[in-house]
Amino acid sequence: MQTDLALLTISEAASLIEQRKLSPVDLTQACIARTHALDPMLNAYVTFTPERALEAARQAEAEITNGNYRGPMHSIPVGLKDIYDTAGIPSTAHSKLLQTRVPLEDAFTVAKLKAAGTVITGKLGTFEFAIGGPSFDLFVPPARNPWDTSRTTGGSSSGSGAAVAAGLVLGATGSDTGGSIRSPSWRSSWWATPSRNPRCSSLATPTNRRRSGVRAGPRSRAHEALRARAGWAGGRAEAAGAGGLVPPRPGR
């Protein structure tokens, strides 16, 4: 088993949590510590919410201890691409135009994740309004690729790509119209799939609400986690990166 808790796959962590061999609080703290150590180099997060995440982890741990295990996403740390509305947390589409926007309601996908007991760690960077390429005049610089921080992760689910590849979270959400999930997955070496459910395109910004064909989708460090997050999880293959930011690539 992976000794760094933040580098567990969703399936590994879920199994240990269900058996009460892993504390959800310890798992969340490991992800927070790794984020503090690495995100200054990666710019994965637009809004990092460690206090909220720890509160959710403590609640999940209490529920599981009392026999109320909700399923494989219960207490799993997950980051959200910042085009998903989150009640009480800024949802900006990584644009200065929406920098002070704080929704009153969660997007459909976020509500489903919370209902599953997922621990939301914060909002992850994207190309502005999830369109085009990286911009260098944003309030948080574009996310960097943990394999080589001189390079991009691709996009537009760029922060999600960096966060999953570097082990800042066990899973993350993205969205895809023309490759915004698929491009970061091959550039950063993790597993992902766009959803075929049109209801999952309940995203944050007016721009994304009006675009047809937008699909939400999960990603994480192992393909079996995608099945867990059909309601919801995500994945990348175990990978090795420059400077030891991500774990070693498996033998081929």
C-alpha positions in Angstrom: 0.0 0.0 0.0 1.1 3.6 -0.7 2.7 5.0 2.4 1.9 8.6 1.5 -1.8 8.8 2.1 -2.4 11.5 -0.5 -1.1 9.1 -3.2 -3.6 6.4 -2.5 -6.1 5.7 -5.3 -9.8 6.3 -4.5 -10.4 2.5 -4.5 -7.5 1.9 -2.0 -8.6 4.7 0.3 -12.3 3.7 0.1 -11.6 0.2 1.1 -9.4 1.2 4.1 -12.0 3.8 5.2 -14.9 1.3 5.0 -12.8 -1.2 7.1 -12.0 1.7 9.6 -8.3 1.2 8.9 -7.8 4.8 7.7 -9.0 8.0 9.3 -10.8 10.4 6.9 -9.2 13.2 8.9 -5.7 11.8 8.4 -6.3 11.4 4.7 -7.6 15.0 4.3 -4.7 16.3 6.4 -2.2 14.5 4.1 -3.8 16.1 1.0 -3.7 19.5 2.7 0.0 19.1 3.7 0.9 18.1 0.2 -1.0 21.0 -1.3 0.8 23.5 1.0 4.2 21.9 0.0 3.6 21.7 -3.8 0.9 24.1 -5.0 3.1 27.2 -4.8 5.0 25.6 -7.7 1.9 24.3 -9.5 -0.9 26.9 -9.2 -3.5 24.1 -9.2 -5.9 25.9 -6.9 -7.8 29.1 -7.5 -9.5 28.9 -4.1 -8.1 26.4 -1.5 -10.5 25.6 1.4 -8.6 23.4 3.9 -10.7 24.4 7.0 -13.9 23.5 5.2 -12.3 20.2 4.1 -11.3 19.3 7.6 -14.7 20.1 8.9 -16.3 17.8 6.3 -13.7 15.1 7.0 -14.5 15.2 10.7 -18.2 14.9 10.0 -17.5 12.0 7.6 -15.4 10.2 10.2 -18.1 10.6 12.8 -20.7 9.2 10.5 -18.6 6.2 9.5 -17.7 5.5 13.2 -21.4 5.4 13.9 -22.0 2.9 11.1 -23.3 5.4 8.5 -20.9 4.6 5.7 -22.4 6.2 2.5 -20.3 4.4 -0.1 -16.9 4.6 -1.9 -16.8 8.4 -2.2 -17.5 8.9 1.5 -14.7 11.2 2.9 -12.6 11.1 -0.3 -10.8 14.4 -0.9 -11.8 15.9 -4.3 -11.2 19.2 -5.9 -13.6 21.0 -8.3 -12.8 22.8 -11.5 -13.8 26.4 -10.9 -16.7 26.4 -13.3 -18.8 24.4 -10.9 -21.1 26.5 -8.6 -20.4 26.0 -4.9 -22.6 27.6 -2.3 -20.7 30.0 -0.1 -17.4 29.5 -2.0 -16.3 31.8 -4.9 -17.0 30.3 -8.3 -15.1 32.5 -10.8 -14.4 30.5 -13.9 -10.9 31.7 -13.3 -11.8 35.1 -14.5 -11.3 38.6 -13.0 -14.8 39.4 -14.1 -16.2 36.9 -11.6 -13.6 37.1 -8.9 -16.1 38.2 -6.3 -18.9 35.9 -7.4 -20.2 33.6 -4.6 -23.2 31.4 -5.5 -26.1 30.6 -3.2 -26.6 27.1 -4.6 -24.4 24.1 -5.5 -24.3 22.8 -9.1 -26.0 19.5 -9.7 -22.7 17.6 -9.7 -21.4 19.3 -6.6 -24.7 18.4 -4.8 -24.3 14.8 -5.8 -20.7 14.7 -4.6 -21.7 16.2 -1.2 -24.6 13.7 -0.9 -22.0 10.9 -1.4 -20.0 12.3 1.5 -17.1 13.6 -0.6 -14.7 16.1 1.1 -14.4 19.1 -1.2 -10.9 20.7 -0.9 -11.5 23.8 -3.0 -11.7 25.2 -6.6 -9.2 24.3 -9.2 -7.9 26.5 -12.0 -9.1 26.4 -15.6 -8.6 28.4 -18.8 -10.6 31.5 -18.4 -14.3 30.6 -18.8 -13.0 27.1 -19.8 -12.3 28.5 -23.3 -9.2 28.8 -25.4 -5.7 28.5 -23.9 -3.9 29.5 -20.7 -3.9 33.3 -19.9 -1.1 34.9 -18.0 -2.9 38.0 -16.7 -5.3 36.1 -14.3 -5.5 36.5 -10.5 -3.9 33.1 -10.2 -1.3 32.1 -12.9 -2.1 29.1 -15.1 -1.5 25.6 -13.6 1.8 23.9 -14.3 2.5 20.3 -15.2 3.9 18.4 -12.2 6.0 16.3 -14.6 7.8 19.4 -15.8 6.7 22.7 -14.3 8.0 24.6 -17.3 5.1 23.1 -19.2 1.3 23.3 -19.1 -1.1 20.5 -18.2 -3.3 21.3 -21.2 -6.9 22.3 -20.6 -9.2 23.6 -20.0 -9.3 21.4 -16.9 -5.8 22.5 -16.1 -5.9 22.8 -12.3 -7.6 19.4 -12.1 -4.8 17.9 -14.1 -2.1 19.3 -11.9 -3.9 18.5 -8.7 -4.5 14.8 -9.5 -1.1 14.2 -11.1 0.7 15.7 -8.1 -1.4 13.9 -5.5 -3.0 17.1 -4.0 -6.3 15.3 -4.2 -7.5 11.7 -4.9 -9.9 12.9 -7.5 -11.1 16.0 -9.3 -13.9 17.2 -11.6 -13.4 18.6 -15.0 -15.6 19.5 -18.0 -15.3 18.6 -21.7 -16.6 20.0 -25.0 -13.7 19.5 -27.4 -11.1 17.8 -25.2 -10.9 19.8 -21.9 -10.8 16.6 -19.9 -9.0 14.4 -22.4 -6.1 16.8 -23.1 -5.0 17.1 -19.5 -5.4 13.4 -18.9 -2.7 12.4 -21.5 -0.5 15.4 -20.7 -0.5 14.6 -17.0 -0.9 10.8 -17.2 -4.1 10.0 -15.3 -7.4 8.4 -16.0 -10.5 10.4 -16.9 -13.8 10.3 -18.8 -16.4 12.9 -19.8 -19.9 12.1 -18.6 -22.6 11.1 -21.1 -25.2 12.5 -18.7 -26.4 16.0 -19.9 -27.6 16.7 -16.3 -24.0 16.8 -15.2 -23.4 19.9 -17.3 -24.9 22.1 -14.5 -21.9 24.3 -14.3 -21.1 27.8 -12.9 -20.8 30.5 -15.5 -23.4 32.0 -17.9 -20.9 31.2 -20.7 -20.9 27.5 -19.8 -24.6 27.3 -19.2 -25.3 28.4 -22.7 -22.8 26.1 -24.4 -24.3 22.9 -25.9 -22.3 19.7 -25.5 -20.5 20.6 -22.3 -20.0 17.5 -20.2 -18.8 17.1 -16.6 -16.4 14.3 -15.9 -14.2 12.7 -13.2 -10.5 12.0 -13.0 -8.1 10.3 -10.5 -5.0 8.1 -10.3 -6.5 4.7 -11.2 -9.1 3.6 -13.8 -11.2 1.6 -11.4 -12.1 4.8 -9.5 -14.0 6.0 -12.5 -16.7 3.4 -11.8 -17.0 4.6 -8.2 -17.5 8.2 -9.4 -20.2 7.5 -11.8 -21.8 8.8 -8.8 -18.9 10.1 -8.4 -15.1 9.4 -8.8 -12.0 10.1 -11.2 -8.5 9.0 -12.2 -5.0 9.0 -13.6 -2.4 6.2 -14.0 0.3 6.2 -11.4 3.0 8.5 -12.7 6.5 9.8 -12.1 7.4 13.5 -12.5 10.2 16.0 -12.5 11.5 16.8 -9.1 9.6 14.0 -7.4 6.3 15.8 -7.5 4.4 12.7 -8.6 5.0 9.0 -7.7 7.1 6.7 -9.9 5.8 5.4 -13.2 5.0 1.7 -12.9 7.0 -0.8 -14.8 5.9 -1.6 -18.3 
